[in-house]
Amino acid sequence: MNVSVSWEGVYPALLTPFTADDQLDLPLFEKNLHAQLEAGVHGFIIGGSLGEASTLLNEEKIDLLKSGLAVCDSKVPVLVNIAEQATKQAIARAHEAETNGADGLMLLPPMRYPADARETVTFFKAVAQETSLPVMIYNNPYDYKIMTTVAMFEELAELPNIQAVKESTRDLTNVTRMRNAFGDRFKLLGGVDTLALEALLLGCDGWVGGLVDAFPQETVAIYELIKAGQVAEALEIYRWFMPLLELDIHPKLVQYIKLAAQATGLGSEYVRAPRLPLIGAEREQVLNIIETALAKRPMINA
């Protein structure tokens, strides 16, 4: 039985932990999930960019899904990211996710090929029509070079299971454009850590986070304070958090956030090739950011 997806709250884009010999580290994955649940997150996303999806085998994604579902035990929804080159492949991954119990999907535009508006809308519709699962469109033209515009969402609105948008355009005015165009037809979740508080203040329903993998309590606290109207209190945590949140907007965000998760005991710095662990001055620089923040870590009331 699928868990209902509200598209509200904090949804960690989960890291994929590996062992020293490049196998999935499911015990560490589950340790992280338990910490996230204890902090009060509202759902999980498996196999996103931060989860090194492009290096995972399909069967590994299913193993992560099954592990996530077992840990969550229907407490919060577990979503699977779909990021494929071909429409057929994306549909196949959606079928696999649904068959294996996923509660919803996050859907990227076609990878590698810069599809135009017609092709992108056709791709999204083709995948969404092949599943009964609710779908969140990942709108990230900064990294993936395809902008899903308001006009394109007008076409996508015809499909009832396309329900949400991960808003990662880095253009905060797009939150207002979407609200003006659609009201509450689409749930909006901020997808850029360094703009998360601003996106929530502009009316986003949730936050798809990266540094939440290392700092779940602080991430949830910011969301809950904003929703309670306690902006000054949220801003105090957010200002402390910003040097860490900036690790999310670097090409090596995977290595950086994994190092942060290792520092807080919720992950390890092992990555899968072609990524390599950080070394030398770069590693020291990132560690300095993490350790400086940890030394001033705010007390969060549970």
N, C-alpha and C positions, 0 to 999 in steps of 0.2 A: 504494500500500500504506500503510494507516494505521499510525502509530506507537502503540504501547501506552501507555496513560495509567496511571501508577502512583498518581496523586493523592498523591504525597509530595514534599516539598521546597518550593522557592520558585517561585511562579507569578506573575510580574508582570501586573497589570491594566494593559495598555499604554495609553500616551497616543496620541492621534492627532495627529501634527504637520501643521500647515498652512503654506502659503506666505503671503506678504503679500497675495496676491490670492485667498486662500480656496480654494486647490486642495490636494489631498493632497500632502504633502512626503515622497514615498516614499524619496528618498535619506537624509533625516534619520531617518525611521522605521527604515530598515535599519541606519544607524549605531548607533542605540539598541539594536536587536536584537543586533548583534555585540558590543556592550559587555556586554549581559546574559549572552550565551553565554560570553564570556570570564570573567565572574565566577562562572559555574557554576550559573545558574538551571536549573530542572528542567522548565519548560514555560511557555507564554505564553497569555494570554487577550486576544483582540481584541474591540474594540467594547463594552467595559463602560461603566459610568457615567463612569469616569475617561477613557474614550476618546471621550466626547461622542457616545455611540451615538444619542441621540435626534435629533441633527442630521445624521447621516450618511445618504447615499443607500444603497440596497441594493447598488448596483454598486460604491460606494466600499468597503463592507465586504468585498466579494469581492476587490477589488483589494488591500486590506490583507491578506486571508487568503493570496492567491497570493504576495504579497511575503514574508510571514512564512514560508510553507512553503519558498520558494526559499532564503531565508537559513538557515533551520534545517536543511534538507537531511536530514531524518529524525533529527537528533540529539536533539531533544526534541519533545514533542507541542505542537500549536498548536490552541487551543480558540477557539470563537466564542461570544460572548454572545448570548442570545436574550431580547429585552425588547420585547414587543409588546402591543398593546391587545386584540387578538382572537385566539382560538384558531387560526382559519384562517391568520392572518398568522404566528403563531409556528410553526406546522407548515411553512408555506411557507419561512420563513427556515431552519428546520432542514434541510429538503430541499436548499436551495441550499448550505448549509454542507457537507453531506455530499457532494453532487455535486462540489463544488469542492475536496474533499480534506481538510476539517477532520478532526482526530483526536478531537475531543470537543466537548461543548457545556456552557456554563454557562447555566442556565435561571432566569429571574426569574418571579415570579408575575404575573398579569395586571396591566398598568399602567392607571392612572387609575381603575379600578373596584375598590373594596375588597371583593374576593370573600370569601365565607365559607369555612369549612373544606371543605365538600363541593365547592364550586365550584373552590377552589384545587387540591385533590387531583385532581379531574376534569381540570382544565387541565393539570397536570403530567403526568398519565398519558397524556392525549391526544397530547401532543407526544412524550413518550418512546416511545410505542408506534409512532410514525411514523418512527423512525430506528433504525438499528443502532448508532449512536454512543453511547459512554458519556456519562452526564449527571451534572453537578454541580448540585444545587439551591442557589440563593442565598437564604439565610435572613436577611433584613434587615428586621425589622419596624420598626426605628427610622426608616429612610428611606422604606420602601415600604408601611408600615402593615398588612402581612399577616404574621402569625407562623405559621410551619410548625412545629406542635407535635410532640411525641413520638408522640401518637396519630395524627397525619396521616402521619408517617414510617412507622408500622406498616403503613399501607395502601400507601404508596409502595414499601415493601420487597418487595412482590410482583413488581415489575419489575426484572429483573436488571441492566438497563443504567442504572438510577438508582443510582449507585455512591458519590457523594460529596456533601458539604455544605460550602458556604462559610458558616462560622459567624460571622455579623455581628450577632447579637442584642444584643451589648454586655452580656450576662449570662453571666459566665464559668461559673456553675454549670450552664449548659445543656450545656457540654462533657461534664461528668460525667453529667448526665441521659441524654445520648445514648449514652455508653459503657455506662452501667448497663442501658439498655434494649436495646441492639443489639450490644454487644461490638464486633467489628471489621466488622460488616455494612456500615457506611458509613465511608468515609474522611472525616476531619474536617480542614478547613483554616481556620485563623484568618483572618478577613477584616477586622479592625480593627487598623490599624497600632499604635495606642497600647496595645493589649492583646495584641500578638503574642507576646511572650516568655512572658507568663502562660499564654496558650492552648497554646503548645508544651509548657510544663512540665506542664500538665494532661493532656497526651496527644494533642494535635492532631498530625496527620500532616504538615501543611504550612502554608504561609503564602501567602495571596493578597495581595500587597503593592501599595502605592501609591507610597511614596517610593523603592521599589526602582528606579523609572524614572529617578531622578536619582542614587541611591546603591546600585547593585547589589552591590558588593563587601561593604559593611557589612551589608546585608540577608542575603546568603548566609552571611556569617561568623557572624551571630547564630544562624541556623538550625543550621549545622553544629556550632557550639560546644555548643548545647543538646543536640543529638543525641549528642554525644560526652561528655556529662556535665560539661562545663566551664562550669558555670553562672556562676561568679564572673567569668570572662572575657567571657562573653556579656553579663552585666549591665553591665559597664564600658562596652561599646560601646552598649548599649541606653540607658543614662543619657545618654551624649553625644547619641544620636540623637533623644531624646524631643522636644525643641523642634521638630525637623523633622517627626517623625511626627505631631505635633499639627496640622500643615497638612492632614492627610488627613481630619480630622473636622470640617471647616468647609464650609458651603454652597459656598464658592468653591474647593473642593479642586482643581478642574481648573486654575484660574488659578494657584493657589499652587504646585502641583506642577510645572506647566509652567515657572514662573519658576525653580524649583529645578533642573529639568533643563537649562534654558538656562545657569544659573550653572555647572553641571558639564560643559557642552559636549555634552550628550546630547539636547538638545531646544531648542525655541523657545517664546516666550510667546504666539505667535499662537493665538487661539481663534476659534471660529465663533459668530456671532451666533445667539441673543440674548446670549450671553456677550460681554463686552468685556474687553480687557486691563486690568490694574490700572493705576491712576494715583495721583498725589499721595501723601498721607500713608500710605494703605493699602499702596501698592507699596513705599514706603520701609520700612515696618514689617516686611513680609514679607522684603524683601531683607536687612534687618538680622539677622533670625533666620537666614537662609541663610548670610550672610557670617560671622556670629559662629561658626556651626558649622563652616564651612570652615576658619576660622583655627585651630580646635582639632581638626581631622579626625584620627582615629586612624590609625595605620599598620596596614594589614591585610596579613598574610602571604598571598601568593597561593598 
